[in-house]
Amino acid sequence: MKKLSSLLLVLLVAMGSLVTFSSFTASPEYFEGKWTVTVYDTPEGTATIPMRFETVDGKTMGYFVEDASGTEKEMSSVSITDGVLTAYFNITGYDVYLSLKKVDDENASGSLMDMFVTEAKKVK
């Protein structure tokens, strides 16, 4: 009886861990749509970059708006590994990369170039 109780306890803990872990792992569908990405404390101050991600035929693509013209530019590459989106693009003459990880259904956080704190919010 003690073994059965121990086995049930281990199974419950394992299932709880799996549910908790999976709720914070983001799929390509999580990142699809428009985002407002804020990059804090850059040499030019805090910057807000509108971004959009879409997945077509299993490939995730990203776009961003660099200036007030509102014209979208395509990112060089976008990948999602272990729930972390990594996007490479050239903005204002600099090749940069951005990493974002799910916080909740409407927010993600990460960094730009592993130096600048970044927060992203889904646009409704």
Buried (B, 14 or more C-beta within 10 A) or exposed (E): EEEEEEEEEEEEEEEEEEEEEEEEEBEBEBBBEEBEBBBEEEEEEEBEBBBBBBBEEEEBBBBBBBEEEEEBBEBEBBEBEEBBBBBBBEBEEEEBBBBBBBBEEEEBBBBBBEEBEBBBBBEE
